[in-house]
Amino acid sequence: MGTVDGDYGYAMAESFFSSAKREVVDGEHFATRAEARGETFTWLDWYNAARLDSSLAYCPPIEYGEDLAKQSLVAWGRSVRPANRQAGAMRRGSSGTGFGCGNPGMSRR
């Protein structure tokens, strides 16, 4: 992210809020704040858990983080048995990172 108050951090924040506004707020009318809050939470849940990110080898951010943590444990000499895969078998992502994703398709919600 660079330094504190760096331009890159501001650009990332602006990009995130621009996406949120465009995908959740623009063109919508919410009857109550609770309804708007609920729709925002639903979008945030999708954004963090299911969105495929091209900079993360088309992995959802949560899965990428889990795979990174598993690889870090293995690198430090601790054995890890992936819950939903054969022991030690990690599929290679489209970017060649070795992470578990690699689906080049895009999905939303």
N, C-alpha and C positions, 0 to 999 in steps of 0.2 A: 504494500500500500504506500510505501514511501514514508516520508517524514510526517510528523504531526502537522496538521493544517496544510498538507501538501496538495498540489493541484490534482494529482491522480486520485486521491481520496475524495475530493470534491466531485470529480467527474464520475466516479463510481456511484456516489450518493445521488447525484443528479440523474444518472441513467436509471437507477433503481426506482426513484420516485416518479420519474417520467413514465416508466413502464406501469407502475402501480396506478397512476392517474389515468393513463390511456386505457388500461385493461379493466379497471374497476369502476372509475368515477365518470369518465366522459360519456355523455349521452344517457346516463342513468338518473333516475329520480328515486330517492329512498324516502319512504314515509316517516321513518324514525331514525334517530341516531343508532339505535340498537340494530336496526336492519343494515345500515351502512357498515357498522362495526362487524357484524356477522359476515357480510360479503367480503370485507377486507381481510378478516381472519381466514376465510376459505381460500382466498387468493394467496395469502402468505403461506398457508399450509401447502398448497400446490407448488408455489415458487421454491420452497425449501426442500420438499420431499419428492416431487414427481417431475419437475421441469428438467428437460434434457439440456445440458449446457455444453456448447461446442468447445469452450475452453477447458472443460473437464472431461474430454474424450467422450462426449455425449452421455455422460452419467448424470443422474440426479445428484445434487450437492450432498445430500445425506449419505447416499451409497458411496460416493467418491470418498467422503471423509472416513467412513467405516473401513473401506478398502485400504486407505492410506494408513489408518491406525493398525490394521492387521499386518501390513507390510513393515511398519515400523517395529512392531513386536517381533516379527520374524528376523528382521535385521539385527535386533538386539539379542538374538539367540533364544527367544521364547517361541515355543511351538504354538501354532494357532490352527484349529480345525474349523474352517468355514462352515457355518450352520447349514446352508442350502447348497453346498457344492461338495464334491469329493475332496478329501483331505489334500491340501496343498495345491489343488488345481484352480488356477485363476485364469479366466479367459482374458485374452489380450485385447485391449481397447483399440479403437480405430487409429489412435495416435501412437500406438505402440508403447503406451505407458505401463501396460501390465495390469491395469485396473480392471474391475469386473464388468464394466459396461462396454460400449462400443457400437451400440445401435445407432446408425446414422440418421434414423428417422426422427422427426420432431413430434412431440405430443403436447397437448395442453389439456389440463383438467381431466 
